[in-house]
Amino acid sequence: MYKVDLNCDLGESFGRYTLGLDEQVIPLISSANVACGYHASDPIVMDQTISMAKEQGICVGAHPGFPDLMGFGRRNMNVSPKEAKAYVTYQLGALYGFCKSKGMEISHVKPHGALYNMAGKDYELSKAICEAIYEFDPNIILLGLSGSQMIQAANDMGLRVAREFFADRAYEEDGSLVARTKPGAMITDEEIAIWRVVKGIKEGCVTAITGKEIPVKIDSICVHGDGEKALAFVKKIRATLESEGITICPLKDIV
């Protein structure tokens, strides 16, 4: 039997700025990655997002990023492993306060944006992130890109690991995501994106941007909910998975 988690990055509004359709997306997913105030979010948004997740019975994970509100955490930063570890610990603590007040647990950690992509290729950076998680709570699952240095570091640390697949992003031959600045980085055809997901789950491979088939292990699928079309896509991908006999469940039931 095939099982997969559906995760979405949520709680990324800030002050008077609203981003995403969190209220509509939450009932359709099984895991929420909640921004922790560095790349996006604020205390009010975090509190509201945790409340919505609890109401819908959705597992909550931390989505820590670089301290870069203006760049939405998508700009590379030159930080030491020690600094990265402290950043992750700080953001975990922030989210934990809201979770604990509502009787919720942090189920997983998924780094955001540039931190995620840099750690995917940098073992020392990944190790720092994993150390922060392990020292905070060794039962927390690391959610990272399949085949990346994050997965290796988490395995070495003894953390539980879940491998993530992006339905609407193109892949390089080395398994990394094609940079958003490159042509073809985003997959805009919904049918192709969904077909790639089903193929990845059932056959364990995905077609890279070069046309080469590369291996992939999928425990969780990242879906985006920051536009009307994206919301329709989330609904369609969920319906397709269910029709293909693929069970949607939280990470704790998979890894």
Number of C-alpha atoms within 10 A of each C-alpha: 6 13 18 21 24 23 28 25 22 32 30 25 21 18 11 6 8 14 16 19 18 23 16 10 21 22 15 20 24 22 28 29 27 28 29 27 26 22 23 28 24 17 16 13 22 25 18 14 26 24 16 16 23 16 11 14 14 21 23 26 32 29 30 30 27 26 16 16 15 11 12 17 21 18 14 14 14 8 11 12 17 13 14 22 20 16 19 27 18 17 18 23 14 16 25 18 12 20 20 11 11 13 8 19 16 20 21 24 25 26 25 23 18 17 22 26 21 16 23 25 16 15 18 16 25 28 23 23 31 28 22 21 24 19 10 14 14 16 16 21 24 30 28 28 26 24 18 21 22 32 26 17 25 24 14 11 15 12 20 19 24 25 21 24 26 21 23 22 18 25 24 17 18 12 18 17 20 18 15 11 8 9 10 14 17 19 14 12 9 18 12 12 19 20 15 18 23 20 13 20 22 14 12 15 19 25 18 19 17 10 11 12 13 16 16 20 19 22 24 29 22 21 23 22 23 18 12 10 11 17 19 13 20 22 14 15 23 19 13 16 20 12 10 12 11 19 15 20 19 23 26 15 10 15 11
